[in-house]
Each structure stands twice: as structure tokens, then as C-alpha cells.
Amino acid sequence: MTKKFIPSYQIGSAGFLFGRKEKEYVAKVLKSHRLSYGPWSQKFEEIFAKEHDSKFAVFSNSGTSALQMALAAMKEKYNWQDGDEVIVPASTFIATSNIVLFNNMKPVFVDVDPRTYNIDPSKIEEAITKKTRAIIPVHLYGLPADMDPIMKISKVYKLRVLEDSCECMFAKYKGRKVGSFGDVGCFSTYIAHFLVTGVGGLATTSDPELATLMRSYMNHGRDSIYLNIDADKGLSSKKLKMVVSKRFSFVRLGHSMRATELEAAIGVAQFEGRHENIKKRKAIAEFYTKHLLDLSNHLQLPIVPKDRDHHFMMYPIVLKNMSKKNLVNYLEEHNIETREMVPLTNQPIYKKIFGNDLESHFPVAEWINKNGFYIGSHPYLKTIEIKYIVDTIHNFFKK
Ligand SMILES: Cc1ncc(COP(=O)(O)O)c(C=O)c1O
């Protein structure tokens, strides 16, 4: 048994490996004596938006904040009412549907595809009602959702689309980047995600109105005339008077969701290493698939559909005909960290809100809840560790 714990995330006991650039850029921020929204945040937003085929990116303190302000902005722009419905997958991290509730709207769940684990487009139409306003497809585990049919349905039924891309960055679906299909795409830079800034989130959009609304929502609902501390610099006397008079004007109910220049500087450094990061993740996933293929009677391994990238934020495995419990416990006992595949419909708080039988309405999500788990595919894993993981899984089935 290896003595070292092998985390499924790039953090945990192994620690996060900051490179030279992260340290250098953070040192520059500290030297500049400026922490609030400034050149590093602007740069991070610009390069991130460009890389995701979008005009704007808005950097906030988490992926959840990005989603929360994105839906709030869409609700305001399109004049949606409290109680209007938003379609979300029945298997996703809880933040996706929590933000619908926090916006006083109603999440309507749709089951997921048994092979990709993303929302099943063939089941969306039956969930649409007169009150449906938007769909939130989630690109889980690093794999884009099947966007063509989703966008087609959204056009037919005049629904808006908010992409939850918190588990997917830089990936293409039919040649186009995630985060550029819907009105807004939301990303997380929390520990364990593709780019790690500690905490952080980005919302991409090509709609200037939504970008401004999101900035207002993350800044306490401020008037758009003063959304950052430089907005009063270099103005004519007339304009300056106007800005000064509105610096403390709040026009909607907003939140405090700002990040700082420190996170942005780490983000820029991480962004510069993105190609190497993704390359390593894909290589690790390929290794797992190649060396676990002989267990495919027992294990459903992830697929990579031909029309899209899979960037493997993690490596999901679903046991075909048995519960994951014994295998997961065996791996954990052998110092290999696992995580559940984002179970949602069986969460105590969701049973309380939506009823105890919620899970039974979504059989594929239920199967994943019971039988699915994931292991790490982060770029800090060593060859000896991924070999050990594969050997340990084999040893379990030899028992
Ligand atoms: C699918 C999904 N949505 C939203 C989030 C929330 O991101 P954050 O933790 O940055 O708030 C996560 C985080 O893990 C996620 O996996």
C-alpha cells in the first residue's frame, strides 16, 4: 500500500503546486498596493473572454456568484417573474439549482444521459411549460453538453440559455468553445478546477447589457455609472460631477461578490499554463481508459464523443451492475481519494424542498448517485500514482 494519500483534487494533502509565474504576478500585485478591481482583473477577464469566443468576461468571487448574478441579470433583462421556471439537469453540483431558488425561480429537473452524464436533450421538451424561461445545461466533468439540440429547443420555445461551465474550460463542441453558446457561460476557478485562483468565478457573455447588469449585481446593485474605482478618473468636470453624485447610488438589490487583484494575478499565471494543464489531464484519462478497459464488464468508463473535447476535470466511473460502496471504500482504504458524482436529487435539503421521492423520478441520475464516483485526473498526479490507482482497482476485482 502506498503511504502517500492520492487526492482526487489537485489540492488536499498534496498541496497546490504554485509555479514561478503565480508567485511573480502576486508579488507584482503586492508591490502595486492595489487590491480592488484593476489591471490584473481586467487582463484576466479579457484573455478569458477571448479564449471562450465571447466579448466580455466578468470576474467574481466564485462560480456560484457568477451563476447567481447571471440569472439575476437575465431575469431583469427579460422581465421574468418570481416562480418562473428554469430547466436544470437532475445530476449536477447543487449550486446550479440553488441559484435558481435564490433568484426566486423554480428549478425543473431533467434526467441526464447515461453515457455522457450531461442533461439529456431528448427529455427537455416534456419538462417545458408556459412558465419556462431558461435552460441551464451543465458541462460536467470537463465534457461539453450536447449543445446543438439544446440550442434548437431554446429557439423553438423562445428560452434563454445559461451554461454552467464550472467543470469545463477551453473545451470545444463542434468547433465552438463552451461558454459561448448561451446568453451567459459561468466558470469556476475554485480549488480543484482547471484554473485555480483559490476562490473565483467568471461569467462570459457577448451581450453588453448583461455584462453591465452582472457587474452591478456583484457590486451591491450599484448604478452602472460607477462600477469600479477608476470610473471617476480622467473625466471632464461635468462628467465628474455626475459620477460623484451617483457613486453611492444603488438601483437594484445586489450582492458583494467581488474578487481581488490577487486572485486575478494567479488566474493570469494559470491561464498561461492552460495548454500543458489540459494536455496532462487528457493523457492521464487516456491512461486510465487504456488500462481499465479489461474491466468494462464491471465499469462504465467515460466516453469522448467525436464532436467535442473532453478535458477531464476529473475521471468519472460508474459501476455497471453493483453499488460503488465496496470499491470506493477499498480505494479510500488504499489512500486513493474518491468523490461522488455530484448527487443532487437525494440531498436532504432537496428532499425537504421537493419531496422524499424526488430521486425516483430521474432514474439515470439515481443510478449515477448510487453507482458513480470519480478519481483524480489533475496534472499533478505522477505516473507512479496513476499506475497504482489502476493496479488497486484491478486488485479489488481479483479479490
Ligand atoms: C457544476 C458546478 N457548478 C457550480 C459550481 C460552483 O462553483 P464555486 O465552487 O466556484 O462556487 C461548481 C463547483 O464545484 C460546479 O461543479
The ligand as an SDF file (V2000), in Angstrom:
LIG
                    3D

 16 16  0  0  0  0  0  0  0  0999 V2000
  -21.2100   22.2620  -11.9590 C   0  0  0  0  0  0  0  0  0  0  0  0
  -20.8040   23.2700  -10.9320 C   0  0  0  0  0  0  0  0  0  0  0  0
  -21.4920   24.4080  -10.8330 N   0  0  0  0  0  0  0  0  0  0  0  0
  -21.1580   25.3620   -9.9510 C   0  0  0  0  0  0  0  0  0  0  0  0
  -20.0960   25.2000   -9.0820 C   0  0  0  0  0  0  0  0  0  0  0  0
  -19.7830   26.2750   -8.0870 C   0  0  0  0  0  0  0  0  0  0  0  0
  -18.5110   26.8300   -8.2220 O   0  0  0  0  0  0  0  0  0  0  0  0
  -17.8120   27.5480   -6.9640 P   0  0  0  0  0  0  0  0  0  0  0  0
  -17.3910   26.4660   -6.0300 O   0  0  0  0  0  0  0  0  0  0  0  0
  -16.6780   28.3130   -7.5480 O   0  0  0  0  0  0  0  0  0  0  0  0
  -18.8430   28.4200   -6.3510 O   0  0  0  0  0  0  0  0  0  0  0  0
  -19.3520   24.0190   -9.1310 C   0  0  0  0  0  0  0  0  0  0  0  0
  -18.2290   23.8370   -8.1920 C   0  0  0  0  0  0  0  0  0  0  0  0
  -17.6870   22.8250   -7.9470 O   0  0  0  0  0  0  0  0  0  0  0  0
  -19.7160   23.0280  -10.0720 C   0  0  0  0  0  0  0  0  0  0  0  0
  -19.0410   21.8660  -10.1470 O   0  0  0  0  0  0  0  0  0  0  0  0
  1  2  1  0
  2  3  1  0
  2 15  2  0
  3  4  2  0
  4  5  1  0
  5  6  1  0
  5 12  2  0
  6  7  1  0
  7  8  1  0
  8  9  2  0
  8 10  1  0
  8 11  1  0
 12 13  1  0
 12 15  1  0
 13 14  2  0
 15 16  1  0
M  END
$$$$
